[in-house]
Amino acid sequence: MFKRKSILALALAAGMTFSLAGCGGSSSSSSAAASSTASKAAAATSSSASGAATGTKVGKTVLKCSFNQSADNPEAKTVVEMSDKLYDATDGRYSIEVYPNELLGSQKDSLELVENGAIDMAIVANSMVENVNPDFAVIGCPYMFDSIDHQKKLFQSGALDDLYATTESAGFDVLAAYSLGARCIYTKSAPVKTPADLSGKKIRVMQSDTMVQMLKYMGGVGTPMSQGDVYSAIQAGTLDGAENNIITYVDLKQYEVAPYFSETNHLMIPDELIISSSLFKGMSEDDAKALKKVAKESVDTMFNLSAKLRDEYLTKCKNELGVTITTVDIKPFQDAMQPLIDSVSNRSDMTKSIYQEIQKLK
């Protein structure tokens, strides 16, 4: 096992070097970022005390899955539970190990490393996948879903299969889509009740053009940033706030620096569970089918875990953490966002088809 982890660590470092070379990056900041990511990955995979989350059963082949949040997050817990099911379904040939808290790098880094085959799997935001295929923006567009149940229906309908198939040429396959619930605006100094309250405010968003445009339409300034840097940026005043679901808000203790949580409920963006295409193709037909089956079944597990935790955290924010929860009239935000929704949904034949399916499932 140590030998396998050491080899993986070297592959991670090589993958990051390759990734930067492909981007033509040679600045000292890019080199430092690459070195930091490779070092973290090497340290994580070469130590038995890596902080990785595992199931109760260890397969002959352990797939490494990168995640940018804590091991207590419902998405991480879902993949850990899925690991034991995969072990059983493959007669012990495979299991999964989740590396949380950006141990293997940021979401952007992890996606590139999965594409290069340097790591096996990752959970990444839809906004990251959108950078590979812009059509993914249609399922990560603001006010696209009426409820979390509406979103879940789409994920389980099969309507996204053709969209998912487009990523194989980029080096990864999408196994499942998860969601932690509606994202809201939270700020350092005052609540947000109207678009005017966001004027001039720098709000952290995920790294995609759609997310930057979203904040512009909402009235603020979208500032892309890795999740690991958000707390310190708000604390230092570089950011005025961020937008995310309440699970991430509490798990990452961002309420300590941004105690005003405004229920804009502007976005239910998926996170995709992805796997290296080269690895997936190398599995036997039976094992690949088993992985797809347990991944599909994991969607129910994830939605149930996240629903329970959202309720718990909302109560905790109100009663224990000193958070000011503000109810927001979302119609002005919805109206402001309509041009973006129209633009994204009419982007291609595929986005038009998916948008129509979303409307049918309401």
N, C-alpha and C positions, 0 to 999 in steps of 0.2 A: 504493500500500500504506500509506503514511504517513497519507493522508487517511482510509482505512478504519479504521486503528488509532485515530486521534484521535476519530473518530465513536464507535467502540466504547467508548473510555475515557469519553466523555461519557455514553453510555448506561448504563455501569456505575454512575457516580455518581448518575445519575437513578434507576436501578433501586434502589439502596440507599436513597435518600431516600424513594421510594415505599414500599419494604418497611417502613421504620420508621414511616411515617405510617399504614400499614395496621394496624400493631401498636399504635398509640396511644402509642408510646414518645416521651418528651420529656425524659428525664433527661440530665444532662450526660455520664454514662458511656456511655449509648446513642449519643448524638450523637458522642462522641469515637470510639467503635468504628466507627460508620458512616463518619466522616471518614477514619479510618485505612484501612479497607477500600477505600473509593473512591480514596484517594490511591495505595495500592499497585496497584490495578487500573489506574489511569490511567498510572502510571509504567511498569508492565509492558507495557501495550499501545502506549505511545507511543514506546518505545525499541527500536531494532533489536537492542540488546544486552540483551534482556529476560530471558535465561536460559530461554526457551521451548525445548522439545524438538521437533524436527521430523524428518520423514522425508527421503528423498533427492529427493522430487518435490514441487513446490509447485503446487497447483491454482489455478484462476481465483478460486475462493472458498475461503478458508482458515477452517475452523471452529476456534474457540478452545475448548479443553477445560481446565477448572480441576481441579487436583489438589493435595491437601494434603501430599503427601510428595515425596521426591526424584525426579529424572528417571531415576535408576538403579533405581528400584523396578520390579519385574516388571509391574505394572499400567500404569505410564507407558510402559515399553518396548513392551508389547503394543499400546497405542494408536498409538504411533509407527509400528510395523510395519504396523498396520492402515491407517494413513494412506496408505502407498504402494499398498496393495491397493485402497483406495477410489479413489485417483487413476487407477489403471489401469482399474478397473471403470466409472468415469464419464467416461472419455476426457479426463481432466485437468480436469474441472469442479470437483472437490472434493478437498481434502486436510485434514488435521487438525494442529493445533499444540497441544502440551500445555504448560500453564503450571503448573509444580510449586511445591512449598514454600509453598503458600497465597499465591502472588503475586496471585491474584484474590480472595483472601478465604478464610475458613474453610469447612469443608464446609457448615455451616448457611447462611452467606452465599451460597455458590456455588449451593446448591439454590434459594434464593429468587431469585437473579439469573437462573437458567435458567428458573424458573417465569414470571418477568416478561419473558423474552425479551431480557434485557440481555446475557447471554452465551450461547453456543451449546450447550456441552456441559459435563459435569462427571463426575468419578468420586466418588461419595459412599457413605458407609457405609449399610448397610441400616437402621440405627437412625435415620438421618435420614429415610429414606423412610417408615419406620414412623410418624413424626409426621404424615405426610400420610394414610396409611391404616394403622391399627393391625393389620390382618391380615398385614402384612409381617413381624410379629414371629414368625410361625410358622417362617420360614426363618432367623431370627436368634435362635433360642431355645437356651439352653445344653444341651449333650449331646444334641442332636437328630440328629447324624450319627455313624455309627460310624467313619468314616474320610474322608479327603479325596476318595477315589475315589467313595465313597457320595454325597458332596455334588455332585461333578461329574456323576454320573449324573442327579441331579435337575435340575441346570441345563440339561442337554442333552436332557431327556425331553419337553419341551413342556408339562409339568404346571403350569408357572408362567405360561403365556400369559394366562390369564384374570385372574390377580392383577396382572400387568404392565399390562393394559389399563385398570385402575382409575385410573392416575395421569394419564391424558390430560386429565381434567377439571380437574386441578390445574395444568396447563400444561407437563407434560413427559412424554416417553415413555421407557420402559426398553428399552435396546438389548441389554444383556447383563449377566450376573452373574459376578463374579470372586471369588476367594478366595486369601488369602495363607497359609492354613493355620490350625491350631489356636492359639487364644489362651491364654496362661498368665499367672499372677500373677508380678510381679517387684517386689521391695521394697528399701528402703534399708538396713535394719538387721539383718534375720534372715530365713531361708527360711520358707516357708509349707508345712507338711506336713499340717495338719488344719484344719477349719473354725475350731476354737478359736484357732488362730494368727492369724486375721484379726480377732479380737474388738477392736473399737474402732479398727481401722486404716482410715484414709481412702485409698481406692483410686480412682484416676481411671477413669471409665467414659465411654462415648460418651453423647451427649445424647438419652436416651430413658428412659421410665418402666420399660421392661422391663430395661434394663441396671442401673438403680438397684435394682430388685427382685432382680435376679440376685445382686448383691453382698450384699444383705441376707440372702438364703437361704444364701449361701456363708459368712456369719458376719461380714462387714465392713461398711463404710460406703461406698456408691457415691457418688462425687463427679464429676458431669458437668463436663467442661472441654474447651476447644479443644485439639487436639493440639499446637499451637504453644506452649502455655503449660506443658506437662507437665514438661519438663526443669527449668525454673526453679522450679516449684512443689515438686517433689521435693527439689531442692537446698536450697530455703529451709525445708523442713519442713512446708509447707502440706499436702502429700500424703505419705503413708507409702510409696506405690508406685503402680503402674498395672497394667493388664492389656492384653496385645496379643500379636501373633504375633512370632516371633523375627526376622523380616525388618525389621519396623518398629522393634523394640527395638534392633537393631544400626545400621540406617541412620540413625536419629535420635540415636545415641550415648547412649541412655538408660541403658545399662549403666554409664556413668561415675558416675551418681548413684544407681542401683538395681542393685547387682551380684549380687543374689540372685534367680535365675530358677527358679521352681518349676513343674514340668510338670503343672499342673492340667488342661491341655487341655480347658478347660471350654466353649469356644465356637468354632465355625467360622462366623463371620458373613460374609455376602456383602458385597461392594461392588458397587453398580450403576453401570453406564455409562449416563448419561441424556442426553437431547437436548431442547431446547426444542420443544414441540409445534407452535408457530407456524412455526418454521423447518422442521421435519420435514414439515408439511403443505404448505409452500411449495415443496418439492422436486418434481421431476417424478416420475412413477410409477416409471420405470426407475431413477432415481438413488436414490430411497427404498428400492427393493428391493435395489439394490446395497449400500447402507449396512447394511441389515438382514442381508444375507448375510455381508459381511465381519465384522460384529460377532459374528454367531453363530460363525463360524470362529475368531474371536480367542480364544474360551474355551479351546480346546486349547492354543494358544500360551501363554496366561497360566498355566495350570496346570503346563505343562512347565517354564517359566522359574522359577516359584516353588518347585517341588519341588527343583530343582537348587540354588537359592540357600539354601533352608532347610537342606539338608545341609551346605553350605559354611559357613554362619553358625554352626551348632551346633558344628562342629569348631573354628571360630575362637573362639567363646566359651570353650570348654574349654581351648584351648591357647595363646591369645594375649591375650585381653581380661581375664583375671582374674575371670571370672564363675563363681559357684558354681551349678552346675546340680543341682537336687534332684529326684529321681524321687518321684512322689507316688502314693499309693493313692487313686484317684479315686472309689471307691465311696461313701465318706461324703459327698463333694460331690454325686455323682449323686443319692443318696438325699435329700439336703437340697433338691435342686432340683426334685424330682418335682411338688410342688404348682404350681410355676410352669409347668412343661411341660404339666400337665393343664389349667391355666387358659387358657393361650395356644392350645393345640391345639383346644380346644372353644369358642373364642370365637365362631365363625360357621360357616355351612355351608362357606364357602370354606376356612377353616383346617382344618376336619375333613377335607375332601377332600384337601388338600395333605398333611396329616399321614398319612393313609392311604397316599398315594402314596409318601411317604418310607419308611414301613414296608415297602411292597412292594419297594422298590429295595435293601433291605439285602442 
